Structures are given as structure tokens and as C-alpha cells.
Amino acid sequence: MYNFDDANKVGQEAMDTMLKSYSMMAQGFQTLASEASDYSRKSFEDSAAMVEQLAGAKSMEKAFEIQGEYARSAYESFVSRATRMSEIYGEMAREAYQPFEKAASKVNG
């Protein structure tokens, strides 16, 4: 049977574990927000550059070429960012679970 000091220690350890996990999740969300912001900015800049190129196109064939190149580039950029975001989510989950894993190993240990 636990005495008051033991119960207090267990409660404090649980709180510390939860706060570490929360901190790691918050850092992960900040990273995700930064990635999303960077992608949005770059996407807007690329779109503006494409519209500028289209305005200077001398023929329909050149306009289709510009649009095709933009579509390919935009798709590759999207896939690259989506992959990166997926990696960040995975890292975030692993890091957020890590304090609980350490606490569980102490209990089972």
C-alpha cells in the first residue's frame, strides 16, 4: 500500500510525463505549421510566375507548354511536401509516445 509521499511521487511523475509529451506535440505542430506556411508561400510565388510567363507567351503552343510545365512542377512539389508532412507526423507521434514508453518500462522494469 502506498503512503501519501509515494502517491504524490507517482502523481508528479505522471504529470511530468504528460507535460513532456505535450511539449513534443506542440513542437511538432509548430513544425507542421511552418512547413504548411512555406509551401503556401512557394506555391503562390510559383503560380504568380506562371501567370507572368503566360502573359508573355507568343503562341497557344507556348502557353500550353508553360501550363504543362507548371502542372508537373506543382504536382512534384505537392508530393514532396506531402511526404515531408507525413514524416513529421510520424516523428511527432514517436516523440510524443516516448515519455510514456519510458514510464511504462519503469513500471514493468
PEFENGI-V865125 format. One record per backbone hydrogen bond with DSSP energy under -1.0 kcal/mol. NH is the residue of the N-H (numbers start at 1). CO is the residue of the C=O. Records with the same first field share a line. If there is no record, write none. Layout:
NH->CO + CO
This chain:
7->3
8->4
9->5
10->6
11->7
12->8
13->9
14->10
15->11
16->12
17->13
18->14
19->15
20->16
21->17
22->18
23->19
24->20
25->21
26->22
27->23
28->24
29->25
30->26
31->27
32->28
33->29
34->30
35->31
36->32
37->33
38->34
39->35
40->36
41->37
42->38
43->39
44->40
45->41
46->42
47->43
48->44
49->45
50->46
51->47
52->48
53->49
54->50
55->51
56->52
57->54
63->59
64->60
65->61
66->62
67->63
68->64
69->65
70->66
71->67
72->68
73->69
74->70
75->71
76->72
77->73
78->74
79->75
80->76
81->77
82->78
83->79
84->80
85->81
86->82
87->83
88->84
89->85
90->86
91->87
92->88
93->89
94->90
95->91
96->92
97->93
98->94
101->97
102->98
103->99
104->100
105->101
106->102
107->103
108->104
109->105
